[in-house]
């Protein structure tokens, strides 16, 4: 993975996480666990991609 996209992945994951928080607060009494999970997956995936770009860059320096 290209480390140039790390900041983009972090920003995208944060926006997705903020969208999830807003959705939960707006629909507070009737929170659907399935919708929360489906909206959390993109944020988790983008944070995972940011993690992979960071560690792949560090591993290539050591070798």
C-alpha positions as CSV (number, residue, x, y, z in Angstrom):
1,X,0.0,0.0,0.0
2,X,1.1,3.5,-0.7
3,X,1.8,5.5,2.4
4,X,0.6,8.7,0.7
5,X,-3.0,7.6,1.3
6,X,-2.7,7.1,5.0
7,X,-4.0,10.6,5.8
8,X,-6.9,10.1,3.4
9,X,-7.8,6.8,5.0
10,X,-7.7,8.4,8.5
11,X,-9.9,11.3,7.4
12,X,-12.4,9.0,5.7
13,X,-12.6,6.7,8.7
14,X,-13.1,9.7,11.0
15,X,-15.9,11.1,8.8
16,X,-17.5,7.6,8.7
17,X,-17.2,7.3,12.5
18,X,-18.8,10.8,13.0
19,X,-21.6,9.8,10.7
20,X,-22.2,6.7,12.8
21,X,-22.3,8.7,16.0
22,X,-24.7,11.2,14.5
23,X,-26.9,8.4,13.3
24,X,-27.0,6.8,16.7
25,X,-27.8,10.0,18.5
26,X,-30.6,10.9,16.0
27,X,-32.3,7.5,16.3
28,X,-31.6,7.1,20.0
29,X,-34.7,5.3,21.3
30,X,-34.9,3.0,18.4
31,X,-31.3,2.0,17.7
32,X,-31.0,-0.9,15.3
33,X,-27.9,-3.0,15.9
34,X,-27.8,-4.2,12.3
35,X,-27.6,-0.6,11.0
36,X,-25.0,0.3,13.5
37,X,-22.8,-2.6,12.5
38,X,-23.3,-1.9,8.8
39,X,-22.3,1.8,9.2
40,X,-19.3,0.9,11.5
41,X,-17.8,-1.5,8.9
42,X,-16.6,1.2,6.5
43,X,-14.9,3.2,9.3
44,X,-13.2,0.1,10.6
45,X,-12.0,-0.8,7.1
46,X,-10.6,2.6,6.5
47,X,-8.8,2.6,9.8
48,X,-7.5,-0.8,9.0
49,X,-6.1,0.4,5.7
50,X,-4.4,3.3,7.4
51,X,-2.9,0.9,9.9
52,X,-1.6,-1.3,7.0
53,X,0.0,1.6,5.2
54,X,1.8,2.7,8.3
55,X,3.2,-0.7,9.2
56,X,4.1,-1.7,5.6
57,X,6.1,1.5,5.3
58,X,8.0,0.8,8.6
59,X,8.7,-2.8,7.6
60,X,10.2,-1.8,4.3
61,X,12.6,0.5,6.1
62,X,13.9,-2.2,8.3
63,X,14.7,-4.6,5.5
